[in-house]
Amino acid sequence: MNRKVNIALLVALSVVLTYCSSSKKDAEKAAEKKQELEEFVEEQFEYPIPTSFEVTKMLQDASASYDDAVTNSPANVDKYETEWQKALNLGVYGADLSFASTFDKKEESVAFLEASKKLIDELNITTAFNKSLASRIESNLENKDSLILIITESFYQTYNYLNQSGDEKTSLLVVSGSVIEGLYITSELIKASNYNADLMQVLAAQKDQVQKLTALMEKHADDANVNRVLPTLRFVGLFYDQLGDSNEISQGQFEDVASSIAEMRAEIVG
């Protein structure tokens, strides 16, 4: 759905409703209808899942340690040439930025920010918010709460911009990159911790976002770029289905899903 077209229709409808009304009551009804339609349009582009900060905060709460080795090097940004590579890795760097910011890694945060900004520019995501993103983040590096709010707003703005431009597939690729990176970071930290039970629960807690994202991606299953990641999301979804309500993960189950996640992530980051 193109939001600009929807808004134009809303304006036209509100004018017709208002001028055709012969009483105050009719005018009030027209105003209420316009508001309902505006809210409907807004809901179409609501960010579909929790952002990466929810995952990285859970990792921090589970006493995980920051490990730069499990992130995608900002130096890799120059090798992403196709739109699908840029979209997926924008999501990856967004998750890495969340990871670094959550653990107060300022230098790393700036590096991931610069990589993200480069991909944002190359994808022509020209929101006013994103134009000032770098300066806003750099001026709030000492204030983690503000930093998290700024980065989260950038996720929302990017997703909304792409959807308003009629580019839902690209927006979902960005979200997919972020989700897969969150899964990858979690699984790599689990390995390093010798299968820490609390970190296993962080992996289990990502079930809902994987299921919601997979459902959205299924609508575009005929798209070649969507199908670069959809099979992995389906496999991870089956892993979660096997857990049932217990959320208890065996070592064998973990190794199977972690291997699939690592393979997909390697294909994305190159």
C-alpha positions, 0 to 999 in steps of 0.5 A: 500500500502506498501511504501517499496515495492513502493520505490523498484519499483521506484528504479528499474523503474528509472534504467530501464528507465535510461539505456534504454535511448539513449539520454539526453532527454530520461534520463531527462524524466526518471528522471522526471518520477521517481520524479513523482512516488516518489511524488505519494508514498509520497502522499499516507501517507499524514496525512489525517486531521488537527491535534488536535492543530487546535481544541485546538487553536480554543478553546483558541481563543474562550476564553475557559479555560483549564480543566484537568477534561475533559482529560484522566488521564495518570494513565489509560495508564496501563490498555490498553492491546489490540492493538485497546485500545492502538491505540485509546488511543494514539490518545486520549493522543495526543489530550490531549497533544495538549490541555495542550500544547496549554494552556501552562500546562507544568506539564500536558504536560509531563504527557500526553507525558509519557503516549503517549510514553508508548503506542508508544513503546508498539505499536512498532512505532520505528521511530528515531523521536519518540525515541527522542520525550521525550527529545525534548519535555522536552527541549522545554517546555518553547517554545510553538511554538517549542513544537507544531511543535515537537508534530505535527511532531510526529503525522505525523511520527506515521501515516506515520510509521504505513502506511509504515508498512502496518497497515493503520487500526491502523493508522486510529484508532489513528487518530480516538482517536484524533478526538473523544477526540477533539470532547469530549473536545469541547462538555464538555467545551460547557456544562461548559460554558452554551452553549457558542456560540463561543464554539458551532462554534468550534464544528461546525468547526470540520465537515470536519475532521469528514467527511474525517475520516469517509470516510477513515474508511468506506473503512475498515468497515468490520474490527471489531476494526474499527467498534468500532468507525465507528457508532459514526463517522457516527452519528456525520456526520449526525449531521453535515449534519443536520446543512447545511451551517448555522452551527447553533446548537440548544441545542437539537441537541447539547445534542444528539451529545454530548451524543453519543460522550461521550458514545464512549469516555467512551468506549475508555478510560475505 
